[in-house]
Amino acid sequence: MLNLVAINAAYIVAAGLFIFGLKMLGHPASARRGNFLSALGMLIAIVVTLLSEGILTWYWITICALIGAVIGAAAARLVAMTAMPEMVAVFNGFGGAASLLVAWAALFESHSLFVAITVTLSVVIGGVTFAGSVIAWGKLSEVMTSRAIVFNGQRIVNSLILLALLACAVMFCLEPSAQSPYLYGVIALALILGIFVVIPIGGADMPVVISLLNSYSGLAACAAGFAINNIILIVAGSLVGAAGIILTNIMCKAMNRSLGNVLFSGFGAVKTATKVEGEVKPISAGDAYLILEAANSVTFVPGYGMAVAQAQHVVCELGELLEAHGCEVSYAIHPVAGRMPGHMNVLLAEANVSYDQLVEMADINPRLPSIDVAVVIGANDVVNPSARDDEGSPIYGMPIINVDEAKTVFVLKRSMASGFAGVDNPLFMGSNTRMLFGDAKASISEIISEFKP
Amino acid sequence: MELTFVYLALILVLAIFLGFELISKVPATLHTPLMSGANAISGITIVGALLAAGSSENTSLATWLGAAAVVFATINVVGGYLVTDRMLGMFRSRTDKTDE
C-alpha cells in the first residue's frame, strides 16, 4: 500500500516522462523513443494507482483492462494506414467517454458544489467528444455521407440544445447527486450536441475536427482530474488539450479560415468563383514517361485521392526509379492534405519514402520554379491557383503549393469532375499542365512499366 | 479547499503553457503520430477509472461506471501507444535505409 505522498511523487515522475516524451516526438529520429517514454510514464501512473489505498479489489479492473487491452492492441495492429484518421477519431471518442464515466462515478464520493461543477464540465466535454468522434468516424470511414449535412434552422436547433444543456447543468449543480434526472439530461444533451456539432462539417475539413476532438479528449480528462482531485489527470489532460488546440490552429491557418468558419458554415454555401474557361490537354502514360525520363527534378504532390486509390506504394516505386535515373525526387505535402494532420506523411513513410524527402509547403514553394515536373496525385484545392489569384473564390487566401510555377505539371485525375469543395481549378487548363486521366495507381503502374523494358 | 483549488489551477495553467511550447515546434511531417501519441496520453483518465472501479468491494453503480471507463480508457491507452509506435517505426531517414 502506498501513501498519498508516494503516489503523488510517482505522478510527478509520470508527468515528467509525458513532457519529455512529447518533446522527443518533435524530431523523427527521437520520436519513437519519445513515445516509449510517454508509455512508460503511463505505466508508472497506472501501477502506483493500482497499489494505492483507494483500490480495494482488482476483480473488475483485471477483466475490463484485459478486454480493453486486447481490443486496443488488435485495432492498433490491424488498422490500415489509410484508415488512420477514423482510428484516431474513435480513440479520441473512447477517451472522452472514459472521462465522462469517471466524472459521473466521482459523484458517489462527494456532492460538493465544486465537484458538481467540474463533473458537469467533464461530462459535457466528454459527451461531446464521444458523440462527435463517432460521427467523425462515420464520415471518415464513409459509413455515412462525408459531405456536410446542413438544414434550415440548424443554428436555432443548436442554440436550443445548448440552452437546454445549460439549464440542466445549472439545475444539477444546485442539487448535485449521482442519480439526478438533470445529470441524465446533461449527459443526453451533451451527446446530442456532439452529433449536431460534427454533422455540418464536410470531409475536407476533417483535419480541423479531429484536432479539435483530440484537444477535447484532453480537456475532458483534465476536468475529470479536478473532479477527483488528481494532479496527473490535470497535467496530462491539459498537455493534450494544448497540443490539440495548436494543431487545430495550424490546420485553420493552412485553410485561411477561422475555427468558427469551419465549425458553423457548411463549406462553399456561396459560390461566386469565376468559372475558368479553357482547354485541358490530356497526356498518355507513354508520353508522361518520356518527360519524366528526361527530368532532372520531380516533385510529387499527394492528396486524399492518393489514399483512396491506394497509390502510395507505386508512387514510391516510381520515385525510386527516377532517383536511379539520377533525378532529384521530393514529396511536397500541404498541411491539410488528407483527412488528418500529417496523413500523407504517414502513408508515404509506410511506402518506404525516407522522411528527408518529405518537404513542407513553405520549403517547396521557393524551389518550384526550378523543378522540371510536379506530379499532382489526387490533390485539388491545395494546388488550386485561384486560392492565390481569384478574390471571388471560396478558397481565396488559402496558402497553396504553387505547382503551376513548375516547368511541367502532371495532374493525375480519375475524370474531369471538380474537387471536393466544388471549386473549378484553373490549374487544369494551364499551358504547362498535362492531365493524365484514369485511376492513379493504374496510371503510375503504366509509367513504371515503361521504365522496365 | 480553496487553496487546493488554487494549486490545481496553477498546475493547469503551467501545463497548458508547457503544452503550447512543446507542440508548436513539432514539424508537420510528424503531426499524425503526434496526434495519436497525444491521444494515448489523454487516456490518463484510466487512473480515475481504476480508482472508481476498484474502490468498493460491493458492486455498485459507481463500480459499473468505473468498469466501463476502464474498458474505454484501456483501448485508448494500449491502442494509442501501439499504433503510434507502429507509425513511427515507418519513419526512416535515407541513412537508416542504407544501413540495412
Interface residues (C-beta under 8 A of the other chain):
Chain A: F18 I19 G21 L22 K23 L25 G26 H27 P28 A29 A31 R32 G34 N35 F36 S38 A39 M42 A45 I46 T49 L50 S52 G54 I55 L56 T57 W58 W60 I61 I63 C64 A65 I67 G68 A69 I71 G72 A73 A75 A76 R77 V79 M81 M84 M87 V88 F91 N92 F94 G95 A97 A98 S99 L101 V102 A103 W104 A105 A106 F108 E109 F114 A178 Q179 I210 S211 N214 S217 G218 A220 A221 C222 A224 G225 F226 I228 N229 N230 I231 I232 L233 I234 V235 A236 G237 S238 L239 V240 G241 A242 A243 G244 I245 I246 L247 I250 I333 P335 M340 P341 G342 H343 N345 V346 A349 E350 N352 S354 Y355 D356 Q357 L358 E360
Chain B: M1 T4 F5 L8 I11 L12 A15 I16 F17 L18 G19 F20 L22 I23 S24 K25 V26 P27 A28 T29 L30 H31 T32 P33 L34 M35 S36 G37 A38 N39 A40 I41 S42 G43 I44 T45 I46 V47 G48 A49 L50 L51 A52 A53 G54 S55 S56 E57 T59 S60 L61 A62 T63 L65 G66 A67 A68 A69 V70 V71 F72 A73 T74 I75 N76 V77 V78 G79 G80 Y81 L82 V83 T84 D85 R86 M87 L88 G89 M90 F91 R92 S93 R94 D96 K97
